[in-house]
C-alpha cells in the first residue's frame, strides 16, 4: 500500500509525462485522433493530435509500426519542462520539444520500451512532436526551425 501511494505521489510531483503506465488498451489499436499535416522546412509530417491528458497518456503506445512521414504532436497543458518515456512504445522515436510559437528548442532520440525519462533541457516547452527515430535529422530539421501551421491553431482544431 505504501508503495502505491509513494508511486502516485511521485507521478504527481513530476511535470506532465506523455506516457502513463496503464493508459493504453492491450489490443494495440491506435487511438482515433484528429490529424493535421505539419510542414517543417521542405518536409511534411502527417501528424495525429494528442490534445487531452488521456490521449497524451496513450500516445504511440503498443503500435508495431509508424509510417515514414507520420508522427504525433502533443499539445501540453502548460509551458514547462517536459518529460516523456517509452513504456509500452514499440517504435524507436525522436522527439522535438517546441516553444509556444512552434519553434523547435531541442530534439532527443528515444529507445523502444525504455522506461528512462526523456526530459527537456528547456522549461519553455509548450508542444512535443514525435516522429520515427532520426526523422528530424534525415529531413535536415534542427533546433530553431519552426513548424507550420503554428501549433496554437491546432488547439482550436483538436476536439476531445
C-alpha angles and dihedrals in degrees: 000000000000089000092055092048092048091049091049091049091048091053091050091049094055120082114254114304123208090220135052130191103244102016100113131067117245092237092084092227118152118245118254101243135163114261136217133181111233124199121211111178106306093338128096124207121192100216137191115216117232101193106153127061090246092052091047093050091057096039110149095336120149096006113137094202143020118197116245097259100031129105147145131252120207117209098208118212095230140020102255148114103304126220127194135171136191103228108150090001109129099184123079106238144187118214128204119201112212134195125232091277094053095255114146110243099180143342127221133184120228130199122226118260091006113143093196110119117243107211127189117240089218125072090205098079115138099159138024124206121199124196137157116300111287093003091130093049093045089054095044092246114154142164110296093039117118131220123231128243096042109252093235087072090057091063088064092045098050116083120192 
